[in-house]
Amino acid sequence: MTKVGQPQLRIDALEKVEGTLKYAGDLSYPDTLHAKLATSTYAHAKLKYIHTGDAWKVPGVRAVITGKMFPFHIGPILADRPPLAIDKVRYYGEPVALVVADNEYQAKQAALSIKVDYEPLPVVNSAKEAFQKDSPLVHENSGQYQKIISNVYPVAGTNIGSHIKIRKGDFSKAWEQSEVKVTAEYEFNLSDHAALETRTCSVEINPSGRVIVHSSTQSPYTIKKVLNQFFNIEVGNIVVHVPLLGGAFGGKGTVQLEPLAYLASKMTGGKLVRLQYDREEDLITAPGHIGLHATVRLGATKEGKLTAGQYTYLIDSGAYTDQAAGITRAAALDCTGPYDVPNVWCDSYCMYTNHLYATSFRGYAHPELTFAVERTMDQLAEKLDIDPVQLRLINSIKPGATSPTQTALNANNIGDAKKCLERAKELINWDEGQRTEKEGKIKAKGISLFWKTSTTATNAQAGAFLTFEADGRVNLNCAAIELGQGTKTILAQIAAEELGLETDKIHVTMEVNTQYDPHQWRTVASSTTFLAGRAVLAAAKDAKTKLKRTASIVLKCSEEDLDVGGGRVYLKPSPEYGVELKDLALGYKFPNGHAIEGQIVGYGRYIQRHLTPMDKNTGFGKPGPWWSIGAQAVEIELHPEDYSYKILKAVTVLDGGTIINPATAAQQMRGGMYLGLSFASSESFIFDGNGIVQNPQLRTYQMLRFGEEPDEYLVDFIETPSADGPFGARGIGEYGVIGMPAALANALSAAVQTNLNRLPLISELIWKQKEALE
């Protein structure tokens, strides 16, 4: 009967294969209105005048909305972004007007007819440029913006949207005394999430004032919060519906289209209005994945023991902070990677630029910081003449150490780095040699070690309901979003395990409806199995208690004598005596007609415990409940005549605690590995000198294509159970992506015997870097 630890078919698999599942874009009712955006053709310019006259001449147009009609700023962390640009635009593709019409083509025609008079302003085109003292200001009044959460620290009169500090030990003294030192810089541009489903939202305001939202979002309760905060709508009057998502990768984690769709509905008398991005809008108007300029300095003994680390991260957040302010914090709190560094100095800056604004991306700062840290570790290994794996084994974090924020680490809250490294080393055949040349081709291997804590609000929580049907089956309701990661299947397995049922006896409601689903923080941060899993486990325990109570009356025994399993409640000493769940589900009815108790409903909840904010000056605090840790490796084959290469093998070994479903967990890792390799090898927005995106379509935005993937994806797990997780599980959703860019860069650097510290690793960049040194 064991369900946890066993592969289970995803409960949404058949419907997805048949194409019968409904997504937000499939919502269609008669008389639905359609909204389209007019967007900026400049990256930085004053708005002199918006000409809307021609838009009103298009048949079917119901409303034309500009920023002056809602001159307020919103944001999840710092309220610095107007839904529609007000006085100036800050990135190419920023919305300047919204048109609502009877048909989508009419709205698009009207939006294209809007003309804008611009006064161009100097463009800030990189995070490094934004950091210069004489850089043009993207936000002149950044010090006046409302803080939505307390731990964001904008610096007035600069392009710094937030500055997070980590201070541990005495870095200056340790750096001076270090016997071996390495300093290196790293850089890459913003990129995109490129989910299959573009962002979609529909909003209707019914006659009673209730706001009904249908959205492709990872955060339905955040939508309620934002509409309440910035539009003064009572929370109880906001209902958010979320069907399955067609991918997200963090890009649907914050509020984006919903305020615009709400304004569109309000301006048309509460009509149902749908706003759906086309692909180009989803690429350049919607938020993307951060860019980065990083400087890492590592000091060590001659034997390779790390003594000091300084980490400067300039996060390119684009025009607005959105989630980049949180990403800046996440980069700081895990800044060292999974290494025991006794003396740490970290400055993590959220930098305004005139690029599209950035939001969450799978890994939430960790693929980025891991790229910088792990490349520096390889360079330190080369300088020390120590095997890169051995250097990592010497310094890997262990129970008894402390994190950069000085959280005490133990066997419960951290995985086993040594076992992950040794297994990855075995799977990549490291001992056969890191670099070999044969028949004019070079084969090389790279390895990386990574970690991540689940960066959540200190009061992040989840709830779950279990209701029993007359046939003994169970309905599971919670607000976890299914975005392709298989969460709903995992939750069904957890409930089935605790109730002693087959998984197919658990019906999980796929759509989320905030009117009847219990509150859940968000479906982000690899936290859903942990938070929602604990809530489902608590709900199953609650249901078992109620089943036993009813059965104890029927069987005339103590509740302590009973157990639940196999679709029955039975006597532990004599299992042949018991009652079927179907006879208890709606209360028990005796032969004489008397009935007792009523329907079995189990309720569970869970909230993060013992987490603390970080100290502003030192970073001291406990940011997460645990760290999942892992190792990744890549083998490549390079053609030195043109620097083209093939990825032969990609390896992931993760300590995720108890793995509830090994099959879906392995697929999660493979998907993440692809995403990390694509981001590292080819994906990037290309900006010209004026900040204009040069590759705004999928035909020019280069993702890793079919046939370019590794010949082999190898995945294995180390299981060090977490006492706090459901059945010992930690979160694993983001981890497949984290170490891939670093492992690929380390492999290619070994192949060409040149330090490759800039992404993406296209052949031209490798050639230029190699030629520059020769």
N, C-alpha and C positions, 0 to 999 in steps of 0.2 A: 504493500500500500504506500510505500515511501514515494513521495512526489518531489521533494526537494533533493537536488543533486542529480535528477534524471532528465534526459532530453525529452521535451514535450513539443508537439506541433503547435505552432502559434494559433491562437484561437481566431484570429482574423485572416488566416492564410487563404482559406477557400474563397471567401468573399472578395479578397484582393485579386486572386487569380481570375475569378469570374468577372471582375470589373463592376460588381454591384454595389460596392461601398460608396457612400455619398460624402463629398468634401464640401468645404464652404462655398466654393465656386459653383457647385451644383444647385445651390439654393435658388429657386426661381418661382415667383408667384406672379399672377396677373397684375398689371399696373405697377410693377417694380420700376423705379426710376434708376438712371445710371449716372455716375459721376466720373469725370475725367479731369486730369490736372494739366495746367499750363506750367511749364518749368523753366528755370533760368538757363540762359545760354552763356552766362558769365559765371566764373568761380568766385568773384568778389567785386561787387559793384553796388552803388547806391541806386535805389529805385526812385526814379524821378517821376514817372507817371505810367499807369497801367491802362491801356486803351481796351475797353471791354465792349465798345459799341457794336463792332462787327459780330461779336459772339451772340449778342441779343438778337441779331437778325436771323440766326440759324433757326429753322423750324424746330419746334419741340423743346426749346430751351426753357427751363423753369427757374433757374437761379444762376447767378454768377457771383462768386464770393471771393473777396480779397482779404489780405491780412488786416487792413484797417477796420474790418467788421468784427474782428476778434483780436484786439491788440494786446494779447497776453502771452506769457511764456509757460511752457510745460516741460516736464522731464522726470525721469524715474529717480534721479539722485540729486541733480541740480537743475532747477527750472530755468533753462537758458535757451530753449528752442521754441519759436512761434510755429504753430501748425502750418501757417502760411506766412511767407516772408513779409515783414512790415516795412522797415525803412531801408534795408539793404539785403542782398543775397550773399551767402557765405560759401556756397559750393555750386558747382555745375550740376544742374538737375534739380535744384531746390524748388519746391512748389511755390508759385507766386499767385496762382488763382485756381479756383475750383469751379467747374461748370457742371450743372445738373440738367439732364434732359430726359425725354421720354425713352430714347433709344441710345445704345452705346455709341453707335456711329455718329449720331447727332452731337452727343457730348464731346466726342473726339474732334469733330469738325469745328465746333465752337471753341474748344480749347486751343486748337492750332491757329485760330483766327485772332487770338489775343496778342497784342503787340505791347512791348514794354520799352520805355525810354530808360536806358542805363547810363550811369556815370562810372566808368571803370575805376577800380581801386587797386593798389598794389597787392599782389598775390603771395600768400605764404604757402610754399610748395613742398615743405618737408618738416618733420618734427624737429630736426636739427636746426633748420632755418628759423622755426618758430621760437626756439630757445635763445636766439641771439638777442642782445639787449636792444638793438636798433631795429628789430623786426617790426613790420606793420602789425597793428592790433586787429585780430579777427573780431574780438568783443571789447569794445571800449568800456563797458560798464559791468565787467564780469564780477566785480566785488559786490554788486548790488542784487545779484540773482538770489532767489529764495532757495534755501537748502531744504531738500525733501528728507534727507537723512543727515545725521550730524557729522559723520566722519568723511566729509568731502571738504577740501581745503583749497579753494581758488586763491590765486595771488593777483590782487588788483593791479592794473597797469602793466600786465604781462599777458602772454598767451598761455599761461599755466592754469588749466582748469581745475587741477588738484595736485597736491604734492604730498606723498606718503613717505614717511621715514622709518627705517629700521636701524636701531643702534644696539648692538650686542657685544659685550666685551670691550676691549680697547684696540680698535683697528689700527690706529696710527702707530702705536708701539709695536704691535705684532707685525705690521708691514715692514717697519724698519729692521726688525730682527729676522725677517724671513730670509732663508738662504737661497731660495730660487723664486723668481718672480716672472709672471706672464701678464701682459696687458693686450687686449684685443678689442676691436670694434666690429659691430654687426649691424646689418640694415636690410630692410625690405619694405615694399610699398603695401598699401591696402589691397585687399582682394575681396572676393564675394563668397556667399554661402552656396549659391547656385542650387537651391532645392528644386525638385521637380515641380512642386506647386508654388506658383507666385503668391504673394500676399493678397488676401481677399478679406473684405469686411462688408457687412450689410447692417444698417441701423434703421429702426422704425420707432417712432414715438407715438404710442397709442393715445386715444382721447383722455384716458385717466392720468396721463403723464408718465406712464411706465416706458422706460427706454429698453427696447429689445435689441440685443446685439448678437449677430452671428459672425464669428471671426475665426480665421486660421491663426490661432495664438497659442503660446505655451503658458500664458499667464492670465486666465480669465478673471481672477480676483484682483489682479493689478488693474485691469480695465475698469472694474467697479470703483477702485480706489481713485484712479485718475479722473474719471468722469465726476466723481463726488468732489474731489479737491479743486479742480479747475473749472468746472461747469456748474457747481453748486446743485447737483442732483442728489437727492436722498439715496443712500446706498441701497435701501430696500426697494427702490423703484428702478433699479438697474438689473436686468437679467441677461446673462451672457451664455450663449450656446456655442459649444465647440465640438465639431465632429472630428473625425480622424484628420491628421495633418499629412500632407504629401511631402514630408521632410521639413526640417527646420535648421538643425545644426546650430541652434542658439539665435538665429536671425529673427525668430518670431517670439522672442522672450520678453520684449517690452512693448509698450503701447505706441503704435505708429499710425495706422489708418483710421482707428476708431474715432479720434476727435474730429477728423475731417468728415467722416461719414455722419457723425452726429450733427455737425454744423449743416451739412447738406440736407439732412432730414428736417432739422429745425427750420431751415429757410424755405422748405417746401410744404409746410403745414403738417409735419410729422410723417410724411409718406415714407414707405420703405425705399431706401436708396442703397444701391450697391456700388462699391468702389473696389475695383480689382486692377492690380498692376499688370501691364503687359511685361514681357520679359526685359525689355530695355529699361523700363521704369524700375523693375525689381533689381536691376543691376546698378543703376546710377542714381536713382532718387531714394530708394530704400537704403537703410544703413548697411554697411559692409563689415569686413573683418579688419581689425586694427593694422596699422603699419607700426614699425619700430625702428628706433636707432638705439643701440645698447653698447655700453662699454663695461667690460668685465676685467677685473684685476685680481689675480690669485697669487697668494704667497704660500710657500711650502718649505718643509725641511728637505735636505738632500735625499732623504729616504722616501720622500713623496707624501708625507703627512701634511695636510692642509693646515695652515695656521691663521690665514687672514683672507677675507674676500670682500671686495668692493664692487657693487653692482649699481650702475646708473642706467635706468630705463626711461627713454623718452618715447612715450606711447603716442602715436599719431591717432588722435581721436577724431580728426576731421573737424567739421564746422561746429559740432555740438558734443557735449560730454556723454549724453545718453548713458549706456552701460560702460563706456570706456573709463569713466571715473571709478567704477567698481573693479574693472579689469586692472587698472593701475594699482589699486589696493591689493588685489590677488597676486599680481606680479611681485609685490614687495614681501608679502607674508611668506611666500615659498621661494624667495629670491635665490637661495643657494643651490636649488636642486636638492636631491636626497643625500646630502653630504653633511658630515659632522664638522662644521666650520665654527671654531670657538669665538672668533672675532669678526663681526659682520658690520658693514656700513653700506646701507642701501638707500638710494634716492630714486623714487619712482614718480615720474611726472606725467600727468595727463595733458597733452599739448594740443591746443587749438591750431588747426591749419585750414586752408581753403580746399580741402578734399571732402568727399562725401563723408558724412559722420559715421562713426563706428559703433557697433553694438556687440553683444555676446557672440562668441564663436566657440565651437566645440573645444573644450580645454581651458577656456577663460584665462588667458595669459600664459598658460603653461607650455603649449607648443613653442611659443615665442621665447620665453625665458630659458626653456630647456635647450633650444637651438644655440643660444648664446653661451650658456653654462657648459654644455657638453662639447661644443667646439673648443672652448678654452681648456677643458680637461684634456682633450686630445693634444692640444698644443703644449700643455704642461707635461704630459707624458713623453712627448717627443724631446722636450728640453731636458727632462730627467733621464731619458733613455730607459723608460719603464714601459712595459706592456700596458696599453690603455685599459684593458680589463683589470689587470692587477692594481693599477692606480685607483680604479673605482672601488675595488674590494678593500683596499687599505682605508679608504675614506667614507665608505657608505654608511648611512645613518643606521643606528641600532638602538634597541631599547636601552634606556639610561641616558641617552643624549637629550638635547633640547632643540626645538625648532628655532628658526630665526626670531620668532616672536617669544621665545623662551618658554614654550609649552613643553612640559615634561613628557617624553615619549616612552611608551612601554609596549609590551607584547600585545596588548589589547588594541591600541590605537595606531599601530604601524605594522606594515607587512615585513616580509623577510627579503631584504635587498640582495643578500648574498646568494640565496637559493635562486632568485630570479636571474641574476647575472650568470651564475654557473649553468643554469638550464639554457639560457639564450646562447651562451658560448658554445654549448654542445650542439644546439640545433643549427647554428650557422657554421659549424665545423671550424671554429676559430683557430684551433691548434694546427690546422693544415697550412696556416699562413695567412696574414692579412692582405698581402699583395703578391700577385704572381703575374708573369708575362709569358705568353705562349702564342705563337703563330701570329704575331703582330697585334694581339689584343691584350688588354690588361684587365685582370680580375682583381677586385678589391672589396674589403669588408669594412663596415663601420658599425659601431655599437653605441648605445646611449642608455643611461639610467635615468628614470624619471619618477616623480611623485606628484601628488595633488591632494589637497584637502578639499572637502566639500564646503565651498565658500557660500554660506547662507546667512540670512538674517538670524540674529541670536534667538528670535522667537519663531523661526520657520516651523511650520506644523502641517499636519494632514489629519483627515478624519475619514472614516469608512462606515458604511451600513451593510449588514447582511440581513436579508429577509428570506424566509423560508416559504416555498410554495407547497401546495397540497400534496405533491408527489415526492416531497423530500428534497427537491433540488433547491439551490440557493442562488439568489440574486446578489451581486456585489456592486455597490455604488460608491464611487469616490471621484474626486476631481482631478485625478492624474490624467494627463493628456497622452494619448497614443499617437506618437509622431513617427512611428516606424521602428522604434527601439524594442518593442515587445513587452513593454511594461505591464500591460493588462494580462498577458499570459503568466508573467511572473507572479502577479498578485493572486491570480487564480490558483497557482501552485501552492502559494503560502496558505491560502484559505483551505485548500483541499488537504494539505498536509496536517493542519491543526484539527480539522473536522473528520479526518479519516475517510475522505470521499475520493472518488475518481475526479480528475480535473474536469471532465466533460459534464459533471453534475453542478459545476459552478458557472453560472451565466454572468458575465461581466458586461455592464452597460458601457458601450464604447463612447457614446456622445456624453459630453459634460454639459450640465445645466446648473448654473449657480443657484437657481431657485430651490432645487431640492438636493443637490449634492453638498456634502459637508465641505467646509473651507479647506483649501490646500494652498500653501504658499505659492509655489510655481512648479512647473515641470522643467527644471533646469538643475545644473550643478551636480549632476550624477547623484542626486539626493532622493530620487523618487522611490527606488526600491527600499531605501533606508526609512524614509519618513512614511510613505504610504504603506510600505510593507509592515512597519511596526503598528500602524493604525489598523490594517487588515488583520494582523495577528491578534491584536487586542479585541477586535470585533468578533473574531472566531472564538476566542476564549470566553467572551461575554455570552455568545450564543450557546456554547457548550454548558456554561453554568445554568442557563435557563432551560436547556434541554434536560439536564440532569434533575433540575428542580421538578419539572413536570413529570419526568419518568419515575422519580422517587415516590411521588404520590401514587402513580399507577402500580408500581411494583412493591409498594409498602416497605421501603428500605431507606437507608441513609444516602444522601447525595454522594458521600465519600466512597460508597461501595460501587459507584457506577463509573463507566467510561464510555466514550463515543468513538465509533469506528465502523466501517463497513455498512454504512447506512442505518445503523442501529445505535440505541443506547442500551448497554448490557451490564449485567453484574460481573464485576471483575473476578470474583471467586468462581462463578459459574456462568460463563459467557453464553451458554445455551438459553439462559433466561434474559429476555430483553424486550424492547419495544422498537418498532420500525420508526425511522425519522418521519416518514410520511404520516404516521398516526399521531405524531407530536407537533408537526409543523404549524398547524392552525389551532393548537390546543387539543387536549385529549377528550374524546367522547366515550363515556362508559356505555355498556350494553343497555343500561336502563335509561339512556338519554341525557344523563347529567354530563356537563362539560366543565373543564377546568383550564385555567391559565390563559389561553388564547395564542395568537400567532407569535412565533419565535422571531424576534428582531435583535440582532447583535449590533452594538455600537462600539466603535473603538476610536481612539485618538492618540496622537503622539506629537510632542513638541520638543524641539532641540533643548538640550540641558547643559548647563554649566559653561555655555559659551559667553565670551566677553568681548566688548569693543576693544580695538587696539588703541594704546596710548598714542596721542598725537606726536609726541617728541621722540619716543623710542620704539613704538610699534609693539610694546609689551601687551600680551593678551592671548586668549585662546580662541582662534578664529573658526575652528571646525572640530567635529567629533572624532575624526580619524583621518589617516592618510593611506590611500591605496598607493602601492609602489610597484614598479615593474621595470623590465629591461626590454629593449628592442634592438634589432640588428638588421642590416641590409647588406646584400651582396650584389655588386654591379659588374657589368662587363663593358669596358670603354674601348672605343676605337680612337687611338691617339692621332690619326691623321685629320679628323674633323671634330673630335671631342664629342661625338654622339655616343650614347650609352644605352644599355638595356638593363633594367632591374631584374635580376635573376631570382632573388629570394628575399622575402621580408618575414621577419620573426617577431613575435610578441610573446613575452612571458609576464603574466600579471599576477600579483597577489591581491585578489579581490575578496579575501575571506572565503566563506562558503559560497560556492558557485551554485546557484539555485537551478539554473537550466544551462548545462554545458553547451548545448547546441546553439541556442540563441546568443549566449555569451561569446562563443567563438565567432559567430557572424557579426556581432557588435565590434569585435576587435578587427575583423577583416575590413569592415566598412570604414572604421576609423583609420586603419593603415592606408587604405586607398586615399582617403581625404588628406592625410598628412603628406603622403608622397606627391599627390597632385599639387597641393599648396607649395611644396618644396621644389618641385621640378619644373613647374610651368605656369602656375596661376599668379597673376598680378594685374592690377590696373596700371595702365600706362598713362601718365599725365604729361601734357606738353608744358611749355614754360608759363602758360596762362592758367594752368590748373584744369584744363579741359581733358576729360577722359577720351582716350583715343581708341579704346576697344570696348565699346558699349553693347556689343552683341555676342551671343554664344559662339558665333562663327569666328570671332576675333579674340574673344576671351578664352585663352587656351587652358582647358582642363586636361587631365591625363585621359587619353582616349582609349577606346577598346583596342587591345593588342599592345598597348604600352605598359600595361600592368605587369607586376611580377609574375614569373612563371609559377612561383609557389608562395602561398601565404601559410606560414606555420604558426600555430597558436597553442599555447599551453598555459596552465594555471597552477600557481602555488596557493594552497588554501590554509591560511592562518586565520582562524575564525575571530571575528570581532564580537566581544561580549554584548555590545549594545545593538548590533544589527539583528534583523529577523533571521533566525536560525544561523547567526554568525556571519551574515552577508555584509559586505561593504558595497559602495557604489562603484560601478565600472563603466558607465555609459560613455564617458568622454575619453577614456584612457588609451584607446587604440591609436589615436591621432598624435599623442603628445610627443613621443620620442622619435617619430619617423623623420621629420625634417633634419634633426640633428644626426641621426644614423646615416641618412643619405649623404649629407654634407661631409660627414667623417669618412665615408667610403670613397667619395669622389676626391676628397682632399688627399687621401692616401694614394689613390690611383694616379693623380697628376702631380703628386708631391708638391702641392701648393695649397696654402690655406684659403679655402673658399668660404668667405664669411658674409656673403650676400645672397639673398634669395630673390627670384627663383633660379635654380641651377640649370639654366638653359645652356646649350652648347656654346653659344656666342660669348656668354659671360665667362665660362670656364676658359675659353680660348683667350679672351682679353686679359684675364687675370694671369694666366700662364705666360702670355707673351710679355706682359708688363715686367716680369721678373727675369726675363732672359735677354 
